[in-house]
Amino acid sequence: MALRLDDKKALVAEVNEVAKRAYSAVAAEYRGLTAGKFDILRTKARENGVYLHVVKNTLAARAVEGTEFECLQPALVGPLVLGFSLEDPGSVGRVIKDFAKDNDKLVVKAIAVGGTLYGAKDIERLASMPTREQALAMLAGVIKAPVTKLARTLAEPAAKAARAVKAVADAKQAG
């Protein structure tokens, strides 16, 4: 069913607003994917904070204009589904990669992060990016490590002196 001009404008505006808020994007070819499987993909995307939409390539090219995903325009060829990560940069990569493991009909064509276009082989790198909580935990670990080491270093002379006194006391008691 063909879209009316007003519908096309609304769709372009919607995708543009999502693209302005997104952290990363993936364009994947879905040729041969059944409607049932596609519904499963949409459900997984919704659960993980990923906006997923099939958009005609000319409309998608207009929708990403003026956003950091403008670099995707040359890759918009063929029947594509666009996925935008709204919660953390790696979520769209994880959803697409996990779904593509079991469904070889979904093929990644392009990835965009921070205004840079990456190839399909970089889906693994995008999917392995930490979530916000994981990144905060890693940062806390990095911040905590020097403090812990300093505390150990400051406590060591006293502990060493205590061990020496105990060793002398044990030696006197044994002798």
DOMARSE-381323 format. One record per residue (C-alpha): x, y, z; residue number from 1. Coordinates in Angstrom, 1 decimal, m for minus. Layout:
DOMARSE-381323
{c1:X | c2:Y | c3:Z | num:NUM}
...
//
This chain:
DOMARSE-381323
{c1:0.0 | c2:0.0 | c3:0.0 | num:1}
{c1:1.5 | c2:3.3 | c3:m1.1 | num:2}
{c1:1.9 | c2:6.1 | c3:1.5 | num:3}
{c1:0.3 | c2:9.5 | c3:1.0 | num:4}
{c1:2.6 | c2:12.5 | c3:1.0 | num:5}
{c1:1.4 | c2:13.5 | c3:4.5 | num:6}
{c1:2.2 | c2:10.0 | c3:5.8 | num:7}
{c1:5.6 | c2:10.1 | c3:4.2 | num:8}
{c1:6.4 | c2:13.5 | c3:5.8 | num:9}
{c1:5.2 | c2:12.2 | c3:9.2 | num:10}
{c1:7.4 | c2:9.1 | c3:8.9 | num:11}
{c1:10.4 | c2:11.1 | c3:7.9 | num:12}
{c1:9.9 | c2:13.5 | c3:10.9 | num:13}
{c1:9.4 | c2:10.5 | c3:13.3 | num:14}
{c1:12.6 | c2:8.8 | c3:12.1 | num:15}
{c1:14.5 | c2:12.1 | c3:12.2 | num:16}
{c1:13.5 | c2:12.7 | c3:15.8 | num:17}
{c1:14.6 | c2:9.2 | c3:16.8 | num:18}
{c1:17.9 | c2:9.6 | c3:14.9 | num:19}
{c1:18.6 | c2:12.9 | c3:16.8 | num:20}
{c1:18.3 | c2:11.1 | c3:20.1 | num:21}
{c1:20.0 | c2:7.8 | c3:19.2 | num:22}
{c1:23.5 | c2:6.6 | c3:20.1 | num:23}
{c1:24.0 | c2:4.2 | c3:17.2 | num:24}
{c1:22.3 | c2:2.8 | c3:14.2 | num:25}
{c1:22.3 | c2:m0.4 | c3:12.2 | num:26}
{c1:20.9 | c2:m0.9 | c3:8.7 | num:27}
{c1:20.2 | c2:m4.6 | c3:7.9 | num:28}
{c1:18.7 | c2:m6.3 | c3:4.9 | num:29}
{c1:15.7 | c2:m8.5 | c3:5.8 | num:30}
{c1:14.9 | c2:m10.1 | c3:2.4 | num:31}
{c1:13.3 | c2:m13.4 | c3:3.0 | num:32}
{c1:12.4 | c2:m12.9 | c3:6.6 | num:33}
{c1:8.9 | c2:m14.0 | c3:7.5 | num:34}
{c1:6.4 | c2:m11.7 | c3:9.1 | num:35}
{c1:6.3 | c2:m13.9 | c3:12.2 | num:36}
{c1:10.1 | c2:m13.8 | c3:12.6 | num:37}
{c1:10.1 | c2:m10.0 | c3:12.0 | num:38}
{c1:7.5 | c2:m9.6 | c3:14.8 | num:39}
{c1:9.9 | c2:m11.5 | c3:17.2 | num:40}
{c1:12.7 | c2:m9.1 | c3:16.1 | num:41}
{c1:10.5 | c2:m6.1 | c3:16.8 | num:42}
{c1:9.5 | c2:m7.5 | c3:20.3 | num:43}
{c1:13.2 | c2:m8.0 | c3:21.2 | num:44}
{c1:14.0 | c2:m4.6 | c3:20.0 | num:45}
{c1:11.3 | c2:m3.0 | c3:22.1 | num:46}
{c1:12.4 | c2:m4.8 | c3:25.2 | num:47}
{c1:16.0 | c2:m3.5 | c3:24.7 | num:48}
{c1:15.2 | c2:0.1 | c3:24.0 | num:49}
{c1:15.8 | c2:m0.1 | c3:20.2 | num:50}
{c1:13.7 | c2:1.7 | c3:17.6 | num:51}
{c1:13.2 | c2:m0.6 | c3:14.6 | num:52}
{c1:11.5 | c2:0.5 | c3:11.5 | num:53}
{c1:11.3 | c2:m0.5 | c3:7.8 | num:54}
{c1:11.6 | c2:2.7 | c3:5.8 | num:55}
{c1:11.9 | c2:3.2 | c3:2.1 | num:56}
{c1:15.5 | c2:4.1 | c3:1.2 | num:57}
{c1:14.7 | c2:7.6 | c3:m0.2 | num:58}
{c1:12.6 | c2:8.4 | c3:2.9 | num:59}
{c1:15.3 | c2:7.0 | c3:5.2 | num:60}
{c1:18.0 | c2:9.1 | c3:3.5 | num:61}
{c1:15.8 | c2:12.2 | c3:4.1 | num:62}
{c1:15.2 | c2:11.2 | c3:7.7 | num:63}
{c1:18.8 | c2:10.9 | c3:8.6 | num:64}
{c1:19.8 | c2:14.3 | c3:7.1 | num:65}
{c1:21.1 | c2:16.7 | c3:9.6 | num:66}
{c1:21.9 | c2:13.9 | c3:12.2 | num:67}
{c1:25.1 | c2:12.1 | c3:12.9 | num:68}
{c1:23.7 | c2:9.2 | c3:10.9 | num:69}
{c1:23.8 | c2:11.0 | c3:7.6 | num:70}
{c1:26.8 | c2:8.9 | c3:6.9 | num:71}
{c1:24.4 | c2:5.9 | c3:6.4 | num:72}
{c1:23.0 | c2:7.4 | c3:3.2 | num:73}
{c1:25.3 | c2:5.6 | c3:0.7 | num:74}
{c1:24.5 | c2:2.3 | c3:2.4 | num:75}
{c1:20.7 | c2:2.6 | c3:2.0 | num:76}
{c1:20.2 | c2:0.2 | c3:m0.9 | num:77}
{c1:17.8 | c2:m2.7 | c3:m1.0 | num:78}
{c1:15.1 | c2:m3.7 | c3:1.4 | num:79}
{c1:16.4 | c2:m2.4 | c3:4.8 | num:80}
{c1:15.3 | c2:m2.2 | c3:8.3 | num:81}
{c1:16.8 | c2:0.7 | c3:10.4 | num:82}
{c1:17.5 | c2:0.1 | c3:14.0 | num:83}
{c1:18.4 | c2:3.0 | c3:16.4 | num:84}
{c1:19.8 | c2:2.5 | c3:19.9 | num:85}
{c1:18.0 | c2:4.8 | c3:22.3 | num:86}
{c1:19.3 | c2:3.6 | c3:25.7 | num:87}
{c1:23.0 | c2:2.6 | c3:25.2 | num:88}
{c1:25.2 | c2:2.4 | c3:22.1 | num:89}
{c1:25.5 | c2:m1.3 | c3:22.0 | num:90}
{c1:21.9 | c2:m2.4 | c3:22.4 | num:91}
{c1:20.9 | c2:m2.3 | c3:18.7 | num:92}
{c1:24.1 | c2:m4.3 | c3:17.9 | num:93}
{c1:23.2 | c2:m6.9 | c3:20.5 | num:94}
{c1:19.6 | c2:m7.3 | c3:19.3 | num:95}
{c1:20.5 | c2:m7.5 | c3:15.6 | num:96}
{c1:23.5 | c2:m9.8 | c3:16.2 | num:97}
{c1:21.6 | c2:m12.2 | c3:18.5 | num:98}
{c1:18.6 | c2:m12.4 | c3:16.1 | num:99}
{c1:20.9 | c2:m12.9 | c3:13.1 | num:100}
{c1:22.5 | c2:m15.9 | c3:14.7 | num:101}
{c1:19.3 | c2:m17.9 | c3:14.3 | num:102}
{c1:18.0 | c2:m16.1 | c3:11.2 | num:103}
{c1:20.5 | c2:m16.0 | c3:8.3 | num:104}
{c1:18.0 | c2:m13.9 | c3:6.3 | num:105}
{c1:18.8 | c2:m10.8 | c3:8.4 | num:106}
{c1:22.1 | c2:m9.4 | c3:7.1 | num:107}
{c1:23.8 | c2:m6.4 | c3:8.5 | num:108}
{c1:24.7 | c2:m3.9 | c3:5.8 | num:109}
{c1:26.0 | c2:m0.8 | c3:7.7 | num:110}
{c1:26.6 | c2:0.5 | c3:11.2 | num:111}
{c1:26.9 | c2:4.1 | c3:12.2 | num:112}
{c1:28.2 | c2:5.4 | c3:15.6 | num:113}
{c1:29.2 | c2:9.0 | c3:16.3 | num:114}
{c1:28.9 | c2:10.1 | c3:12.7 | num:115}
{c1:31.2 | c2:7.4 | c3:11.4 | num:116}
{c1:30.1 | c2:4.6 | c3:9.0 | num:117}
{c1:31.3 | c2:1.1 | c3:9.8 | num:118}
{c1:30.9 | c2:m2.1 | c3:7.8 | num:119}
{c1:28.9 | c2:m5.1 | c3:8.7 | num:120}
{c1:31.9 | c2:m6.9 | c3:10.2 | num:121}
{c1:31.9 | c2:m4.4 | c3:13.1 | num:122}
{c1:28.6 | c2:m5.6 | c3:14.5 | num:123}
{c1:30.6 | c2:m7.7 | c3:17.0 | num:124}
{c1:32.4 | c2:m4.6 | c3:18.3 | num:125}
{c1:29.1 | c2:m2.7 | c3:18.6 | num:126}
{c1:27.4 | c2:m5.6 | c3:20.3 | num:127}
{c1:30.2 | c2:m6.0 | c3:22.9 | num:128}
{c1:30.0 | c2:m2.4 | c3:24.0 | num:129}
{c1:29.0 | c2:m2.2 | c3:27.7 | num:130}
{c1:25.6 | c2:m1.1 | c3:28.9 | num:131}
{c1:25.4 | c2:2.1 | c3:31.0 | num:132}
{c1:25.4 | c2:0.1 | c3:34.2 | num:133}
{c1:28.4 | c2:m2.0 | c3:33.1 | num:134}
{c1:30.4 | c2:1.1 | c3:32.1 | num:135}
{c1:29.6 | c2:2.8 | c3:35.5 | num:136}
{c1:30.8 | c2:m0.3 | c3:37.3 | num:137}
{c1:34.0 | c2:m0.4 | c3:35.3 | num:138}
{c1:34.6 | c2:3.3 | c3:36.1 | num:139}
{c1:34.0 | c2:2.7 | c3:39.8 | num:140}
{c1:36.5 | c2:m0.1 | c3:39.7 | num:141}
{c1:39.1 | c2:2.1 | c3:38.0 | num:142}
{c1:38.5 | c2:4.9 | c3:40.5 | num:143}
{c1:38.6 | c2:2.5 | c3:43.5 | num:144}
{c1:41.8 | c2:0.7 | c3:42.5 | num:145}
{c1:44.3 | c2:3.5 | c3:43.4 | num:146}
{c1:42.5 | c2:4.2 | c3:46.7 | num:147}
{c1:42.7 | c2:0.5 | c3:47.7 | num:148}
{c1:46.3 | c2:0.3 | c3:46.7 | num:149}
{c1:47.1 | c2:3.5 | c3:48.7 | num:150}
{c1:45.3 | c2:2.1 | c3:51.8 | num:151}
{c1:47.3 | c2:m1.2 | c3:51.5 | num:152}
{c1:50.5 | c2:0.8 | c3:51.1 | num:153}
{c1:49.8 | c2:2.9 | c3:54.1 | num:154}
{c1:48.8 | c2:0.0 | c3:56.3 | num:155}
{c1:51.8 | c2:m2.2 | c3:55.3 | num:156}
{c1:54.5 | c2:m0.5 | c3:57.6 | num:157}
{c1:52.3 | c2:m1.0 | c3:60.7 | num:158}
{c1:51.5 | c2:m4.6 | c3:59.7 | num:159}
{c1:55.2 | c2:m5.3 | c3:59.0 | num:160}
{c1:56.2 | c2:m3.8 | c3:62.4 | num:161}
{c1:53.5 | c2:m5.9 | c3:64.1 | num:162}
{c1:54.8 | c2:m9.1 | c3:62.4 | num:163}
{c1:58.4 | c2:m8.3 | c3:63.5 | num:164}
{c1:57.4 | c2:m7.7 | c3:67.1 | num:165}
{c1:55.4 | c2:m11.0 | c3:67.1 | num:166}
{c1:58.4 | c2:m12.8 | c3:65.6 | num:167}
{c1:60.7 | c2:m11.4 | c3:68.3 | num:168}
{c1:58.2 | c2:m12.4 | c3:71.0 | num:169}
{c1:57.8 | c2:m15.9 | c3:69.6 | num:170}
{c1:61.6 | c2:m16.2 | c3:69.4 | num:171}
{c1:62.1 | c2:m15.1 | c3:73.1 | num:172}
{c1:59.3 | c2:m17.4 | c3:74.2 | num:173}
{c1:60.7 | c2:m20.4 | c3:72.3 | num:174}
{c1:64.3 | c2:m19.7 | c3:73.6 | num:175}
//
